[in-house]
Amino acid sequence: ETSFLKSLPSTKNLGVVVRTKKKKHLYNKTKQVEKICRLKGFKVFVSANPQIAMSAGADGVHFPQECRKTRLYNSLSYSCSFHKFSDLRRTIDLKIKKVFISPIFKTASSNSKKPIGLTRLLFLSRSLKCEIGVLGGINKKNINTLRKKNISHIGGLSIFFSN
């Protein structure tokens, strides 16, 4: 995973979310990733834990769907996942300024989740009062369909690795 980060060109337009299956490894993994990201100019976000983000020197926190309430720090930036319209209340409660709506298209990483599609994406992007990011099945073939949809961020791996 760190070799992939090292292979990317330096830019201030890229952010990395650090996630682990075991929470006790999150701080060490964040410090490891943060060193590489600082050299490359990438932003670093920690999954679901503002305290670790603060202590590890990360730029912000990305909240998964399970996270409903937590302590917030003014010095951190916050984003959250957004999978269905009922997540709107969670974005308001967490005072989120950036959401990542997913999955937009059919994706190999999560076959069980039904894609939101472009029509629902347009409706959601008009309903939310924050920056919109998209994830899920985005690749070089379908990225142009996202133009003029009020989207400021695109995330995922297919965009880097698809043919």
Disulfide bonds with the S-S distance in Angstrom:
none
